[in-house]
Amino acid sequence: MKYWEKDSLERLLSENTYPGRGIVIGCTPSGEKSAVAYFIMGRSENSRNRIFAETEDGIRTEAYDPSKMVDPSLIIYHPVRKLDNRLIVTNGNQTDTIRDGVAAGGTFEGALDTRCFEPDAPNYTPRISGMITFDNGSFTYKLSILKSADPEGSACSRYTFSYAPEKGAGHFIHTYKCDGNPIPSFEGEPEKVSVPEDIDEFAALCWDNLNMDNKVSLYINYTDAATGKEEIRIINKHE
C-alpha cells in the first residue's frame, strides 16, 4: 500500500485485539465537517470499570462502579476539551497540559515537550494526543505520540504530525501495536483511513469492530467547520 492510500479502519480494528486507546481525526467526504473518534480499551478490571461522561467542554472518564476503583491516576482524566477554536483529544491528563499551554500563548508541541510517556513499567504506555484548529470555515489538525526510546524507559521520543484536511480521509494513532506482555508501543506514522459522511455510520464502524472483550468506551465528534455546530455520540459498554 502506498503511503497516500487509505486503509480500512474496520480492518485495522477488527484484526487487532488490543490497540489500547486510539484517536482518529479527519474530514468527512463533503469536506464540511471534521471527524474525531476516541476509544478506550482495558485488560484489567480497573481499566474496564470506566465510562465516558459528557462535560461542559468535552468528556471525562469516570468509574462505572466507584467501589471497584483501585488506582485512578492513569485512568481518570479528561480525554476531550474545547478551547476557543480548538478541540483537544488525548489519552491522558496531558489534555489539560495542552489546553493550559495553548491558552497561555504556547503551542501544542511546546506543551507536550513538558510531558513524557506513562510511568507504567514495563509497558511505558505512549501518550497520544491530537488537536484540531478551526479557522475561516476550514481546519487543520495535529497528532502526537510520546513514547519510550528504549525498554528501560530511560528516555522519551516525541513525534508530531501535521495535516491539512483531505475529503473522506483521516489519520489513526493508537497506543499499542498489538496485544502482548509487555505490550508493544505503536510504531510508525499514523495510519491513513477512510472516514464516512454519517456520524452514526462512523460510530458503528468503530464500536462494532473493537474487540468485544476489551472495548470500554467510544466518543465521536463531528463539527461543521463553517458554523461550529457539533454532533456527538458516546457509547459505553457498561450502559
N, C-alpha and C positions, 0 to 999 in steps of 0.2 A: 504493500500500500504506500502511495506517495504521501508525503507529509501534509500536503494540502487537501487530501481526500478525507471525507467524513466517514468515521467508523459508526457502527451501530451501538448506541448506548444500551439498547436491550441486550445485545450480545455481551458487551463488556460487563454488565451487571450479572446476567444470568450465569456466566461462566466463571465467576469469581465468588466463592462462598464468603470471603471476608475482605472486602476493600476497606473496611473500617468506617471512617467518616469521609464524606465526599461532598464536593462542591461542583456544580455545573453553572457556568454563566455563558449566556449567548444572546441570540437575536432571533425573533420569530421570522418565518418566511416572508411576511409582508414588509418587514423592516420597521414596523411601527412600534414594537414593544421589546423591552429587554426580558429575558427569561432567566430565572435563578432557581436552582434546586439545591437543597442542603439536606443530607440524611445522616443519621447516626445508627450505628450497629453496636452490638455488645456480645461478649462471650461469657462474662461473669454475671452473677445475679445482680450485683451492684450496678453494672453498666446497663443491664436490661431493665432496671427498675426506674425508667425515666419516661417523661412525656415532654412534648413541646407545648408551651403556653404562650399565647399572644400577649404582647405588652404594647404600651403606647407608641414605642419607636421600633418595634421589631418582635422578637421572640426571646424566651429564655427556656432553659431546661429546668425541670422540676422532678422531684421524686414522686413516682406514682404512689408508692406506699412509704411514707416517711419513716415508719418503724423499721424498715429494712435497709435504710440508708447507712452505709458503713463509712465511706470516705468521700466527701463531696468535692474535694479540692480540684480534681481534674474532670469532673463530670457535670458540675453545676456551673453554668455560665450563660451569657447572652450571645448566642450564635449570630444574631442579626440585629443591627442597629442602623437607624437612619440619621444622617447629619446633613441638614440643608439639602443640597442637590446630590447627595451621595447615599449609596446603600452599601453597607459593610457586612460581610458574612465571613465567619471563621469557625474553626473547630475548638475554640477555647477562649480564655479571658483576654486574649490579645485583641478581641473585638474592641474592648474598652481602650486598650493602648492605642490602636489606630484612630479611633474616634477622638480621643483626647489630644493626640499628636496633631492630627489634621485641624482640629478646632483651634489649636494654638498657633496655627500657621505653618506647621510642618508638612511632611509628605508621608505617603503610605510606606515607602521604603525606609524612610528615616525612623518612623515609629517602630517598624519591625526590626531595625538594627539593634534595638534595645532588648529584644526577646530572643529566645532560643527554643529548641525542641523540648518536649515534655520530659520531666525527670522521672521517668518510669522504667528504669533499667530492668531487664536488658533490652526492652523494645525501643526505648528512646523515640516514642511516637512523634512524628513530624507535626509541626504546627502549619496548617494550611489556611490561607486567607485570600479573600477577594474583595474588590471594591469597584462599584460602578459609579461613574461620574456623568451626570446628565447635563447637557448644555445645548441650548438653542434647538430643541427638538430632536437631538441625537444623543449619543452616549459613547463612551469608551470604557474599557474595563481592564483590570489587572488581576493577576493571580500570583500567589507567592507560596513557597514552601521553605520552611526552616527545618533542616534535618541533620542528624549526627554525621560527622565526617568520617567516623571510624567506629568499630564495635564497642569501644570503651566509653564513648560519649565524651571524649576529651576536647572536641572542637565542633563548632556549628557551621554548616554550609548554608548560605542563603541564596535563593534563586527567585527572581521576579520576571513575570511575563506580561507584556502589554499588548492589548488587542483593540483594533477598530471593529465595529460590528459588521458581521457578514450575514446576509439574509439566510435564515434556516440553519445556521451553524452555531455551535457553542464549544466550550472547552471544559473538560472534565479532569479534575485532580482529586486524588484521594490519599488517605494516609498510608495505606498498606498496599504492597504489590499483590499479596495474596495471604492466605492463612499460613501459620507456621509457629514455631516456638524456638527462638524469639520470632516475632512477626516481622518479615522484611519490609522495609520502607518503600514507598512509591519511588519509581525510577523514571528519569527522562522528562520530556516536555509534557504538559497537559495534553490529554487525548482529544482530538477534534471529533465532535459528534454532531448528529442531526438533531434539530430542535423543531417540534411541531408548532403549528399556529394556536392550537387549542390548549388551554391550561389544564383541563381535566384529562386530556389525552396524555399530556406530559406527566402529570401526577401518576396516572395509572401505569404508564410505561416504566417509571422509576420504581414505584412501590411493588408492582407485580413481579418485577424481575430481581429484587433484592432477596437474598436468601431468607427463607421463611423462618428458620430458627434464630437467626442473628439480627434481623432487622428490628429497629426500635421505633424510630420516628422519621417523618419526612416533612419538609417545608418547601412550598413552591410559591414563587412570586413572579407575576407578570406586571410590568409597569409600562404604561403608554409614555413614550419619550416626549411627546408634544404636550400632553396635558398633566402628566404626573399621576394619573389615576392608576390605582393598584388593584390587582386581583390576587387573592391569597388563598392557598389551600394548605391545611395542616392535617396530617394523618398520623395517629398514634396507635401502635399495636395494642396497647392496653385499653384503648377506647373503641 
